[in-house]
């Protein structure tokens, strides 16, 4: 009997399965393959693979559906989901239902091999004596119809989705950090929606919006007559969402006395109303968020250190919009679709020129600022597309300054709008010397790449080439 680990490749593309099999030849694995989710389940029952590479979108059963069944058939298998069609929810569900990792197509073979290596390491460490015993015949998990509302395919957002999937099924306290306007409340709602508490209450509390003298009453309730104006007994947010989830936004602005009571609620699972003596047992999951440096506040004694450690069990860092600018077109499309449905606006798209400027902008207000600008521009647009002139004045000025800076950069190097025109003139002057031609072309390609931060697609556009032609030229100049 072989001691080799088994890997199952599940994809409806013959070419991809062949490429993966070839790439895995040096891994000393027993390789099985399936072209559908249904056949993968049959093979998994017979072979009990240790690692599974699973495509998500196939004819018939989806990868997510197959994953749920596979959890019951071979629960110790490390499943890596592969897909070219990613959404926020599928990423979260993949991790929620126990995927080892999630990779987007097209991918470099080196990246998928790295994930396989990582899976092998885990299998060897934790499952050395794995057998076929204990496998269930039916491992179906009922899929929940959940709507998250988080948009983004950038790698930083994929990491966030994975974290949501990993923490959602537990009751662990989560601290969400990030700049204002990045969508921290959406993360909290996604965790709650994917948790076992999904059918219970979710209450979001903005700690900075409640006056200091009222925050304890709002959170924990009060007894009748406990202070001026307390004409009747009132339940606080913690009691209202018992067995549910409470989201404490901007917790860095919470006064120290209220922090003490939050700590007790976390440690003891109990609260007292303001002016009351009765202890009330509660079961509430806390998700907190802040745009401040809690660590600095702890050092300055502005935030309780013990509460910080209680909240910071799992931390999810929301990336700023400027750190995932590739998501801007997707976000704009999502915002415009929502606006057209709810506000009957004419504008339903955006011009390339306007999109180019929005993609270059730094977005200090993050997604919230983007939403406001798109809403304003869509209202003012006179046609079906938002044009550059429809953007706020500060963005039009930004576009002008960007154009001037680009023009100055080119002028300082003696370049006009198309570097290949300069190259042509230099070639005319140099005659037919092929060595000079090659040197000039190498220099122009290097300059274009430098001006565009090494991004091949942008450099190709500046040079008047397609990305594939630029890649070919680079390979030719390297020889």
Secondary structure, DSSP 8 states (H G I E B T S, - for coil): ----EEEEEE-S-HHHHHHHHHHTGGG-EEEEEESSHHHHHHHHHHH--SEEEEESS-SSS-HHHHHHHHHHH-TT-EEEEEESS--HHHHHHHHHTT-SEEEESS--HHHHHHHHHHHHHHHHHH-TT--STT--S----------------SHHHHHHHHHHHHHTTS---EEEE--TTS-HHHHHHHHHHTSTTTTS-EEEEEGGGS-TTTHHHHHH-B-TTSSTT--S-B--HHHHTTTSEEEEETGGGS-HHHHHHHHHHHHHSEE--BT----EE---EEEEEESS-HHHHHHTTSS-HHHHHHHTTEEEE---GGGGGGGHHHHHHHHHHHHHHHH--S--EE-HHHHHHHHHS--TTHHHHHHHHHHHHHHH-SSSEE-GGGS-HHHHHHHHHHHHHHHHHHHHTT--S-HHHHHHHHHHHHTT-HHHHHHHHHHHHHHHHHHTTT-HHHHHHHHT--HHHHHHHHHHHH-
